[in-house]
Amino acid sequence: MTEDHHDTVVVSDGGGSGTGMIIGIIIAVLVVLALIWYFGFANNPGNGNGNGNGGDNPPSLPALTTAP
C-alpha cells in the first residue's frame, strides 16, 4: 500500500474587503463636518448680541436736556 501525503495550504488575503476602512473614513468626514458647523456656523450664545441683528447695535446717546 502506498500512503498519499497531502499538504494543506491556507491562503489568507490579509483581511476583509476594506469595508471597515470605508465606514471609518465616512464617519471621520461626518465628525469633521459637524465640528465645522458647530464652531463656525451655529448660533452660539457668545456670538452676536442676542437681538438677532448680528451684534451691530447703534451707540446709545444720552437724553437731551435743556438748561434751566
C-alpha positions as a Markdown table, in Angstrom:
| # | Residue | x | y | z |
|---|---|---|---|---|
| 1 | Met | 0.0 | 0.0 | 0.0 |
| 2 | Thr | 1.0 | 3.5 | -0.7 |
| 3 | Glu | 0.3 | 6.4 | 1.5 |
| 4 | Asp | -0.7 | 9.7 | 0.0 |
| 5 | His | 0.7 | 12.7 | 1.7 |
| 6 | His | -1.1 | 15.9 | 1.0 |
| 7 | Asp | 0.0 | 19.3 | 2.3 |
| 8 | Thr | -2.8 | 21.6 | 3.4 |
| 9 | Val | -2.2 | 25.2 | 2.3 |
| 10 | Val | -4.3 | 28.0 | 3.8 |
| 11 | Val | -4.2 | 31.2 | 1.8 |
| 12 | Ser | -5.1 | 34.5 | 3.6 |
| 13 | Asp | -5.8 | 37.7 | 1.7 |
| 14 | Gly | -4.9 | 39.9 | 4.7 |
| 15 | Gly | -8.3 | 40.9 | 5.9 |
| 16 | Gly | -11.8 | 41.8 | 4.6 |
| 17 | Ser | -12.7 | 43.9 | 1.6 |
| 18 | Gly | -11.9 | 47.2 | 3.3 |
| 19 | Thr | -15.5 | 47.9 | 4.3 |
| 20 | Gly | -14.4 | 48.9 | 7.8 |
| 21 | Met | -11.9 | 51.4 | 6.4 |
| 22 | Ile | -14.5 | 53.0 | 4.2 |
| 23 | Ile | -17.0 | 53.3 | 7.1 |
| 24 | Gly | -14.3 | 54.8 | 9.2 |
| 25 | Ile | -13.5 | 57.4 | 6.6 |
| 26 | Ile | -17.1 | 58.3 | 6.2 |
| 27 | Ile | -17.6 | 58.7 | 10.0 |
| 28 | Ala | -14.4 | 60.8 | 10.2 |
| 29 | Val | -15.6 | 63.1 | 7.5 |
| 30 | Leu | -19.0 | 63.5 | 9.2 |
| 31 | Val | -17.4 | 64.3 | 12.5 |
| 32 | Val | -15.2 | 67.0 | 10.9 |
| 33 | Leu | -18.2 | 68.5 | 9.1 |
| 34 | Ala | -20.2 | 68.5 | 12.4 |
| 35 | Leu | -17.4 | 70.3 | 14.2 |
| 36 | Ile | -17.0 | 72.9 | 11.5 |
| 37 | Trp | -20.8 | 73.5 | 11.6 |
| 38 | Tyr | -20.9 | 73.7 | 15.4 |
| 39 | Phe | -17.9 | 76.0 | 15.8 |
| 40 | Gly | -18.3 | 78.0 | 12.6 |
| 41 | Phe | -22.0 | 78.4 | 11.8 |
| 42 | Ala | -24.0 | 77.5 | 14.8 |
| 43 | Asn | -25.7 | 80.4 | 16.7 |
| 44 | Asn | -23.6 | 80.2 | 19.8 |
| 45 | Pro | -24.6 | 82.3 | 22.9 |
| 46 | Gly | -21.2 | 84.1 | 22.6 |
| 47 | Asn | -21.9 | 85.3 | 19.1 |
| 48 | Gly | -24.0 | 88.4 | 18.4 |
| 49 | Asn | -25.9 | 90.4 | 21.0 |
| 50 | Gly | -29.0 | 88.4 | 21.3 |
| 51 | Asn | -31.3 | 90.6 | 19.4 |
| 52 | Gly | -30.9 | 89.0 | 16.0 |
| 53 | Asn | -29.0 | 91.7 | 14.2 |
| 54 | Gly | -25.6 | 90.2 | 14.4 |
| 55 | Gly | -24.1 | 92.4 | 17.1 |
| 56 | Asp | -24.3 | 95.7 | 15.3 |
| 57 | Asn | -26.0 | 97.9 | 17.9 |
| 58 | Pro | -26.1 | 101.6 | 17.2 |
| 59 | Pro | -24.5 | 103.5 | 20.1 |
| 60 | Ser | -27.0 | 104.8 | 22.6 |
| 61 | Leu | -27.0 | 108.6 | 23.1 |
| 62 | Pro | -27.8 | 110.3 | 26.3 |
| 63 | Ala | -31.1 | 112.0 | 26.5 |
| 64 | Leu | -31.1 | 115.6 | 25.5 |
| 65 | Thr | -31.9 | 118.0 | 28.3 |
| 66 | Thr | -32.4 | 121.8 | 28.2 |
| 67 | Ala | -30.7 | 124.1 | 30.6 |
| 68 | Pro | -32.9 | 125.9 | 33.1 |
